[in-house]
């Protein structure tokens, strides 16, 4: 303050021909002492350094106080007298209230910015679980309230909030106990210097280390906190500090005063040192004037320097000073005029710093981010690792050099402070009952849902044709499933299909070779060959059910199945009728065979088959089968199948086949005991019994089988019924042809026939 006033008084361009006087009081940390000093200033009591102009107010401005609580009392006292109060370190946001403190200014930023910056700093390092301690004062309570609100916006949770006053040791012990039991590894200390010193002593005494402290400008660069034991507690601390002072000439001024006070050496040049013995005796101490680091650490000095110059510029404006004419000393300067002039102040210091006050009377918010580090010589340094400038655009306000930070315990790894570990993709957060939002459990996403971000609150449902992967962090296309030719089931079914075709062709060739034998002739060779042909088609139609369904394959598979099986059963029905007619023809006077000769047999087979063809045509015309992507049976895959189109058409085709099969079974059952030489009616009965059993069993199996197994069940039913008819009707005949040729004679057939009738 003295340096700034002397510098101004020597300058010609600022307040020319006008000198500033001053009075300095030390309040010794007591609000009551501050009040006494203020009253003395306002009443003109005490010694004023410098000239006192007659007719002027006793005091035009007050520089101070340091602490927010004392400043509040001071500003309320001077408020009615309109005396401007300019503080260099009172940061409480409550002082921004212009209605309550209309004449208050400060060359330091409000805690509104620092508190928000603290929350951003904590969030920047991913610390979502912190403890909070503040001084039980206007400074601590207001600053912590703003921090808590900002922390909530940033998603940071506070495990505990404790406060104490320097005069409350019992509360301090409670705070220490809470810290010792807490799980949060990061502590935000919005404390005044005195409270921080008290807390540090107790933490050192209880050997509580390993916590990451986040500090404020009040204590983060306080040299007095650096002790042999304090670094184990505060080492690695991060915080916001007032920018370093950069005042040219300040170093020489301080050293000169030091020499004048201690050694009565009033000149500070080498010539004088040589001449004056009392200067020569302390010659080595001259090197002190090259020591600028300690001066630069006087961070609040710059704020005091700015405050003095702000008052000087205000007076300069009021007195209408000019370089040629000087200042108009006849103007009576009132404190109210200084207040109004301070609102308009805007100038630049010789070091390049711009000075002005915002609408709340505060300076722009600029902080250094400092880190407590120990140097190679064991000394503790407050190393700058970044900055915060509220005047810059949003993306440029906060800059940190994380690599330059030393963490507690001398570690280079970022400490972790979380209530719950982060939820990986594929899971989502579920809050723990009765705990803050940062405490949660990680629950896997439900079926059909994914989360592809860390700490997702909700899971997202996959689109209809997609399904989550195993980790449930990505939606992938569902597997399209149908019965492939190349899969095991498809290969097996194709094998049995082709084997059935081979057996049928073998029987047909065998019958063709022995077509002139009595056995083949006696069993209606024309219907037998037609039946073998239809059985071949029955076997082959099962192949249409394998492979990727398409529009044409869906229509072909059902119609081919319906028509070939009707053709097959029509042939068997014809053979059954022939057996019945043949028996009737053996009775005396019977002539029924003329009503069911070869022509009638062909027409019956054709007629029965045409009916099925018409049903199929009607089905295909009205609502034919079509390929369908079925997503109902399975959640994780798509079943590519043939939809029936019209269920009535499908069941009409199947019902007609069943009707013919039942009719054939009944006729064969009635003829089972007729004296047929080779038990043809019994063989047909067994074949129809197997056929009906297979297809009756097929219906519930078809309805209940999901996906490609539905197709497999249908193919199995086709093959099983085809094999049943082939084996039951033709295998006995083939056995005789191949292994009992002596029975394949007319004599043997007629003999057996006669014996049966006789019996």
Beta strands, then each sheet from edge to edge (+ up, - down):
strand 1: 61-63
strand 2: 84-87
strand 3: 104-106
strand 4: 129-135
strand 5: 157-164
strand 6: 186-190
strand 7: 212-215
strand 8: 238-242
strand 9: 346-348
strand 10: 354-356
strand 11: 366-374
strand 12: 380-389
strand 13: 398-400
strand 14: 427-431
strand 15: 440-444
strand 16: 449-450
strand 17: 460-461
strand 18: 466-468
strand 19: 475-477
strand 20: 479-481
strand 21: 626-630
strand 22: 637-643
sheet 1: 1+ 2+ 3+
sheet 2: 5+ 4+ 6+ 7+ 8+ 11- 12+ 13-
sheet 3: 9+ 10-
sheet 4: 14+ 15-
sheet 5: 16+ 17-
sheet 6: 18+ 19-
sheet 7: 20+ 22+ 21-
end
